[in-house]
Amino acid sequence: MSASDFEDGLPFGFIDAHHHVWAPDSRGDEIGYGWLRDIGAPKPFGDPTPIQRDYLWDEFLSETPVRPLASVHVQTDGALPDPVAETRFVAETAGSHRVAIVGLADLCAPDLATTLARHAETPGLVGLRQIVSHLPEAPGLSFAPRPLLSDATWRAGLARVAEAGLTFDLQCYPEQMHEAAEVISAHPQMPVILDHAGSPRNGADDTWRAGVAELAKLRQVSVKLSGWGMFDADWSAGTIAPMVDHLLGVFGPERVMFGSNYPVEKLAKPYDSVLRETARALALSGAGTALPQVFRDTAARVYRLDHPSA
């Protein structure tokens, strides 16, 4: 399987391991979606105005001529009043599309056990994410309000996630990866997925290289090739190839997966371009034969999706 084969017609089915649907216009009062309704407020990834609207399953599934076989929906807002409402909305509106759901929970909340139990009532819920990206020296780039990784209550909450048999999506900055590896190592049976290639806002610098290599030593950690536009709106196969090459080298293709990060990535590139440029980057890294693993098999295994046949 080559990158040119992929480009000519997507000859094998793919799984999108990271995307969102949301409804701030039609379901905002019910679910929340604070940042999506806060028009004009910049975010760490830029101006979100074009996507601060309903983005539902029909639009997501029509972004590319070849629909994904399945997908992984990742929580959209870290301050939802009731995160279970979003999980239920995603499941109830997906129709026949097969989706694994990564929901939200505040791991410091006193009612965490109740939230986990309520999440578990929704079919398809496989894991959780609470973004921990925090830079004390750059509050404008921070998603988390404080250094959650250092919080003893948060660490105890993560242990509950592991005990519940759930996956955990880790979104952090390279400067936090050493501490993240120390925290995660206490839960070797919990699958952890590093979102957005480890947030390489400075490209393949030494801090990012060392951080992802340390996380890769933990066999339960996988990584997503996603979110490039959050850090470089003009990214291309050539600009991400050095990072893709490093990630493949330390994780191996069996622990690397593709994610579109749509509709956030819609601010940078059309969906088809995201697919093709990612495939080209793999080819530039000499990993063209790994396309089925990266675009399908890793996500199917890690997120417990039944392996769909192309």
ABEGO torsion letter per residue (X at the ends): XBAAAAAAAGABBBBBABBBBBBAAAAAAAAGGAAAABBGBBBAAEBAAAABBBBBAAAAAAABABBBABBBBBBABAABABAAAAAAAAAAAAEABBBBBBBBBBAABAAAAAAAAAAAABBGBABBBBBABBBAABAAABABABBAAABAAAAAAAAAAAAAGBBBBBBBBAAAAAAAAAAAAABAABBBBBBGGGGBAAEBBAAAAAAAAAAAABAABBBBBBGAAAABAABBAAAAAAAAAAAAAAAEAAABBBBAGOAAAAAABBAAAAAAAAAAAAAAAGAAAAAAAAAAAAAAAAAGBBBBBX
